[in-house]
Amino acid sequence: MHPIRRLALAATMFGGVVAVQAGAQAPSTAAKPAVDLDILRVQVILDHLGFGPGVLDGRGGIALVNALKGFQESRGLPVTGKTDAATAQALSAYRNAKPTVTLALSKAALTGPFIDPLPKDYALQAKLPTLGYRSPMEKLAEMFHTTPAVIMALNSPQTMLTVGTKVVFPNALPSSRAYDAKLTDEWRTTLNMLNVDANQPKADHIVVDKSDGVLRVMDKDDKLIAQFTATMGSEHDPLPLGNWTIKGADYNPKFHYNPALFWDAKKGDDKELLPAGPNGPVGVVWLDLSKDHYGIHGTPNPETIGRAESHGCIRLTNWDAARLSVMVKPGTKAVFRA
């Protein structure tokens, strides 16, 4: 069964949360900010096909345009970045995919640790046990590849985040959670929490293209098989153009802050070892590159991907970075170009 068609299945167990009915909406008469379910459906389909549209918000934007271009290229369609007639026809094969899913929350889904407030100062962060989510709402938003604002828009203002409450989310549920047994229990738990599908294509090489702000995953025949909008470099720390390799992955990494490597470091800053956590500077995973001090990693701010700058590294949403980690292996080639 194609993974997209599995999205409509009910009674899916994941991470301690039980899926009740895909696509169902929680009853409410309250006025809600607009979330275009037609756009959300397209985002959901592309997300599951490996062409990451960024945050699932039903509102579009540059990440959706990039995702559509990637999908179109992979299918031999005119590359317009729009849901034109040819693209709509290609997407119609997945018309059974539901844009939302209604879930009954469990204790596990609402369990931290939560850190609020989360200090911005690295010296204070270094004293914390973890750089975890600030709240259950922030955790749930990341689980479903969205933002707290979208969750609030899809539900009634009276919806409470308590055990047993049914809540509507973007339908980010994967088709498989059969992760590689060689991975650590902790990392498999993270993949599960982030709703990363265990079934991923295997990369022969990746291409990071500064001109259009995307990371492309290519097979051995140089065919595009997945793509993600990325933040890459800045005026102070440009993308290191050239041919590199992925040396390995550090899952749920701690972060070694060295002010000497940051042009915007505060005067008097000391080196710090920051604890692991999804709200750490590199998110949930660091893919180490053969270029010293550079990597591909996650972020604590998924809504900024493609709209902000980095210190030269390639930054993805946590769920896209985690997904990419399943596609690559030590020795995978990485081509960075302008």
Secondary structure, 3 states (H helix, E strand, C coil): CCCCHHHHCCCCEECCEEEEEECCCCCCCCCCCCCCHHHHHHHHHHHHHCEECCCCCCCCCHHHHHHHHHHHHHCCCCCCCCCCHHHHHHHHHHCCCCCEEEEECCCHHHCCCCCCCCCCCHHHHCCCCCCCCCCHHHHHHHHCCCCHHHHHHHCCCCCCCCCCCEEEEECCCCCCCCCCCCCCHHHHHHHHHCCCCCCCCCCCEEEEECCCCEEEEECCCCCEEEEEECEECCCCCCCCCEEEEEEEEEECCCEEECHHHCCCCCCCCCCEEECCCCCCCCCCEEEEECCCCCEEECCCCHHHCCCCCCCCCEECCHHHHHHHHHHCCCCCEEEEEC
